[in-house]
Amino acid sequence: MHKARPSVTRANGDESRPIQGRRSTPLTRNRRIYATLLAPALAVAVLALAACGVTPQTTLEPTTEAARTARDLLMFVFWAMVVTFVLVEGALLYVLIRFRRRSGDGIPAQTHGNTPLEIGWTIAPAILVVVIVVLTVPAIFSNARAAGPDALKVRAIGHQWWFEFQYPDLGVTTANELHLPVNREVEIQLESNDVLHSFWVPSLRGKLDMVPGRENKFTIKPEVTGTFPGQCAEFCGTAHALMKFHVVVETQAEFNAWLQNERTDRVAPASELASEGEANLTLGGCVACHTIRGTDSAGILGPDLTHMGSRKYIAAGILENTPENMRAWLSDPQGVKPGNTMVIPELTTEQLDSLVAYLQGLK
Ligand code: CUA
């Protein structure tokens, strides 16, 4: 899933400038014109391809009623703007060409103002704005509707820089990976532990702020199973751009199984190496910030790690959960996610091995 970020090379570098001291022949001039025209087109193509290859994190593939409403509004406004652009630019081009100055022309007749035209181009955009308002207001109300009594309740709490998810009625706390059953209404209550964050999973719903001291909530009903990427959409400090998470929408049976597992204490270490890892939690200072139920670790500053081995991603959704990535994360947290607040002493290879074995085993 996670691909290397594509490097975008500037296509219109020095090559497109004429070489000094050489005269520009028609051929090199044509080449230069092609280069000037092609470079931006290529750059756009590269960015477009990169955008669709890396992630399905898009508003254009909605999987709930709320997200569909937003997509429909977006597309209406987009096409209205396309039509407006074509009409306005077409009229402009027509006038520029049709009434251009020809040789022998004198000064044209001087006019000031044209009442019918001015009324026309004031009313036309006003009508368009009214149409957009008429479509938008009901969408706002439908997106803000309250949940029914059977809705699953979730508290989502923003932290610098990760997401905590609690299921108050089910007694489960987890981080950075929100599990939801498909086709069941869910009410998500947004809170913040420190600064402003914003909860945004484009395929599920538009963004909504997580505000300290205030509870925002919204209701959705996911219709499609799958893993949907989301991220914080409000600048919240150094690691804001790396504050991601995933929503796993699954069948009721899969959700129940997940729930059952989440409710249990941590799985006991399965090897000697893993047992050493558990002992090293104290040495590494992990116990001060993380909770691993069934051990001495009961910190509440960082994510609950009781079942972290079962999560698909680590470091707030930015790395796939593999032993290699876990090792990279533990040995250089600042290199992986600059600004994050995990404090970890320098570890020996043996200590690292044991911690990776232990944490990977926390299924
Ligand atoms: Cu949290 Cu941006």
Boltz pocket constraint, residues with backbone or C-beta under 6 A from the ligand:
constraints:
  - pocket:
      binder: B
      contacts: [[A, 158], [A, 159], [A, 161], [A, 196], [A, 197], [A, 198], [A, 232], [A, 233], [A, 234], [A, 235], [A, 236], [A, 237], [A, 240], [A, 241], [A, 243]]
      max_distance: 6.0
